[in-house]
Amino acid sequence: MREVPKDAEAKSHALALRAGLLFMASAGIYSYLPLGFAVLKKIEEIIRKHMNKAGACELFMSALQPIDIWQKTGRDKILEEVMIRFRDRRGRELCLGPTHEEMITEIVKKNVFSYRQLPLILYQIQTKFRDEPRPRFGLLRTCEFIMKDAYSFDATQEGLNVNYQKMLGAYQDIFKECGLNFIMTEADSGAMGGSLSHEFLVPAEIGEDMLYFCTKCNAYYKKEGKCPKCGTALLTKSMIEIGHIFQLGVKYSLAQGALFLDQEGKRQPAIMGCYGIGVSRLLPAIIETNSDDKGIIWPRGVSPFDATMVVVGDALLQEALALAHTLEKSGLTILVDERIESAGVKFNDALLLGSPYTIVIGKNYTASGKIEVEARKTREKVTLSPEELINFFNNERERNA
């Protein structure tokens, strides 16, 4: 899109719509178009890599949940305002899962009976549903959203501490690879319950969370007041929450009867942890903090393409496609702009779409054999031969590995 959509409430929302990442069906309800879906898959790949590395096992739970499991914990009342509830043709009262603590506890209750089966970390990447009263800022606050939720089950508090630290480390690795400069802070457990909790946040104007920042100590704090280290007045900073982890303890396992036999043959409640990442929320968080007045600047790890190839003039299209094919054989992903449009339109759209590099096949390519490459983030340009171009990308890949 050339113009900023009227419905766009934030920079990330406007850019996501203009770049064709999303289709807005209604307030808080979005479809992911091919480019947006490609980014989403890259984010999910990063999450899976680090969750699996930490010893977690992936599963996929049902979106439909019986209300009676929520009644065991009392959260059918706590989340009543946002829970989408209905009766099916058999008269069963169901909800579309706003989260899955109750469901995972039921699964473990029916499958884990001994301390020998612990510790256990299970996770999924799945759509959640909430009757959001104020959908806003594109994917930041929606009625359906994609979340990575993980749950640990341990026989002892010491075991939970170990798994909690594993997740703490995995989250930091995930957000770094997504290209986010995040802040980690201890947090309130809220409706989730439990004791220890940490939040992961990204500074952004549209953020609905607040932290207080000391410019002298370069430190963030949860509470307003002078900096405890140096006494400097603190600045208010808006934040987007991108992840939250909790030590739940035995709140759910006791309420739902998820018990196991310990080494002495005594029945004990499983000690739980919960670890969430707003997968779809990462997309606006990345755009808010990786963009300029021309468009998106995708970090390499989540970009749908390694480079956009702009072809100036129809006569060079076949040569450009052959070069793109050669680059793709070396493991790169190339978006070739083969449209019949002016060079200006193509260059502007390349900036909007935000691939890390733009490869320009100009009018003098046949005679000179030279290609211009521009880095999206720095706007630095280099002129290379096709052979040098392949070496250039290989070196960049090794440098960022």
LINCORFEN-V683023 format. One record per residue. N is the residue number from 0. RES is the residue in one small letter. OMEGA is omega as a letter, one per 30 degrees, with the letter a starting at -180 (999 if undefined). Layout:
N_RES_OMEGA / N_RES_OMEGA
This chain:
0_m_l / 1_r_a / 2_e_l / 3_v_l / 4_p_a / 5_k_a / 6_d_a / 7_a_a / 8_e_a / 9_a_a / 10_k_a / 11_s_l / 12_h_a / 13_a_a / 14_l_l / 15_a_l / 16_l_a / 17_r_a / 18_a_l / 19_g_l / 20_l_a / 21_l_l / 22_f_a / 23_m_l / 24_a_l / 25_s_a / 26_a_l / 27_g_a / 28_i_a / 29_y_l / 30_s_l / 31_y_l / 32_l_a / 33_p_a / 34_l_l / 35_g_l / 36_f_l / 37_a_l / 38_v_l / 39_l_l / 40_k_l / 41_k_l / 42_i_l / 43_e_l / 44_e_l / 45_i_l / 46_i_a / 47_r_a / 48_k_a / 49_h_l / 50_m_l / 51_n_l / 52_k_a / 53_a_l / 54_g_l / 55_a_l / 56_c_a / 57_e_l / 58_l_l / 59_f_a / 60_m_a / 61_s_l / 62_a_l / 63_l_a / 64_q_l / 65_p_a / 66_i_a / 67_d_l / 68_i_l / 69_w_l / 70_q_l / 71_k_a / 72_t_a / 73_g_a / 74_r_l / 75_d_l / 76_k_a / 77_i_a / 78_l_a / 79_e_a / 80_e_a / 81_v_a / 82_m_l / 83_i_a / 84_r_l / 85_f_l / 86_r_l / 87_d_a / 88_r_l / 89_r_l / 90_g_l / 91_r_l / 92_e_a / 93_l_l / 94_c_l / 95_l_a / 96_g_l / 97_p_l / 98_t_a / 99_h_l / 100_e_a / 101_e_a / 102_m_a / 103_i_l / 104_t_l / 105_e_a / 106_i_a / 107_v_l / 108_k_a / 109_k_a / 110_n_a / 111_v_a / 112_f_a / 113_s_l / 114_y_l / 115_r_l / 116_q_a / 117_l_g / 118_p_a / 119_l_l / 120_i_l / 121_l_l / 122_y_l / 123_q_l / 124_i_a / 125_q_l / 126_t_l / 127_k_a / 128_f_l / 129_r_l / 130_d_a / 131_e_a / 132_p_a / 133_r_l / 134_p_a / 135_r_l / 136_f_l / 137_g_a / 138_l_a / 139_l_l / 140_r_a / 141_t_l / 142_c_l / 143_e_a / 144_f_a / 145_i_a / 146_m_l / 147_k_l / 148_d_a / 149_a_a / 150_y_l / 151_s_l / 152_f_a / 153_d_l / 154_a_a / 155_t_l / 156_q_l / 157_e_l / 158_g_l / 159_l_l / 160_n_l / 161_v_a / 162_n_l / 163_y_l / 164_q_l / 165_k_a / 166_m_l / 167_l_l / 168_g_l / 169_a_a / 170_y_l / 171_q_l / 172_d_l / 173_i_a / 174_f_l / 175_k_a / 176_e_l / 177_c_l / 178_g_a / 179_l_l / 180_n_a / 181_f_l / 182_i_l / 183_m_a / 184_t_l / 185_e_a / 186_a_l / 187_d_a / 188_s_l / 189_g_a / 190_a_l / 191_m_a / 192_g_l / 193_g_a / 194_s_a / 195_l_a / 196_s_l / 197_h_l / 198_e_l / 199_f_a / 200_l_l / 201_v_l / 202_p_l / 203_a_a / 204_e_a / 205_i_a / 206_g_a / 207_e_l / 208_d_a / 209_m_l / 210_l_a / 211_y_a / 212_f_l / 213_c_a / 214_t_a / 215_k_a / 216_c_a / 217_n_a / 218_a_l / 219_y_l / 220_y_a / 221_k_a / 222_k_l / 223_e_a / 224_g_a / 225_k_a / 226_c_a / 227_p_a / 228_k_a / 229_c_l / 230_g_l / 231_t_l / 232_a_a / 233_l_l / 234_l_l / 235_t_l / 236_k_l / 237_s_a / 238_m_l / 239_i_l / 240_e_a / 241_i_a / 242_g_a / 243_h_l / 244_i_a / 245_f_l / 246_q_a / 247_l_a / 248_g_a / 249_v_a / 250_k_a / 251_y_a / 252_s_l / 253_l_a / 254_a_a / 255_q_l / 256_g_l / 257_a_a / 258_l_l / 259_f_l / 260_l_l / 261_d_a / 262_q_l / 263_e_l / 264_g_l / 265_k_l / 266_r_a / 267_q_l / 268_p_l / 269_a_l / 270_i_a / 271_m_l / 272_g_a / 273_c_a / 274_y_a / 275_g_l / 276_i_l / 277_g_a / 278_v_l / 279_s_l / 280_r_l / 281_l_a / 282_l_l / 283_p_l / 284_a_l / 285_i_a / 286_i_a / 287_e_a / 288_t_l / 289_n_a / 290_s_l / 291_d_a / 292_d_a / 293_k_a / 294_g_a / 295_i_l / 296_i_a / 297_w_l / 298_p_a / 299_r_a / 300_g_a / 301_v_a / 302_s_l / 303_p_l / 304_f_l / 305_d_a / 306_a_l / 307_t_l / 308_m_l / 309_v_a / 310_v_a / 311_v_l / 312_g_a / 313_d_a / 314_a_a / 315_l_a / 316_l_a / 317_q_l / 318_e_l / 319_a_l / 320_l_l / 321_a_l / 322_l_l / 323_a_l / 324_h_l / 325_t_l / 326_l_a / 327_e_l / 328_k_l / 329_s_l / 330_g_l / 331_l_l / 332_t_a / 333_i_l / 334_l_a / 335_v_l / 336_d_a / 337_e_a / 338_r_l / 339_i_a / 340_e_l / 341_s_l / 342_a_a / 343_g_l / 344_v_a / 345_k_l / 346_f_l / 347_n_l / 348_d_l / 349_a_l / 350_l_l / 351_l_a / 352_l_l / 353_g_l / 354_s_a / 355_p_l / 356_y_l / 357_t_l / 358_i_a / 359_v_l / 360_i_a / 361_g_a / 362_k_a / 363_n_a / 364_y_a / 365_t_a / 366_a_a / 367_s_a / 368_g_a / 369_k_a / 370_i_l / 371_e_l / 372_v_l / 373_e_l / 374_a_a / 375_r_a / 376_k_a / 377_t_a / 378_r_l / 379_e_a / 380_k_l / 381_v_l / 382_t_a / 383_l_l / 384_s_l / 385_p_l / 386_e_l / 387_e_a / 388_l_l / 389_i_l / 390_n_l / 391_f_a / 392_f_l / 393_n_l / 394_n_l / 395_e_a / 396_r_l / 397_e_a / 398_r_a / 399_n_a / 400_a_999
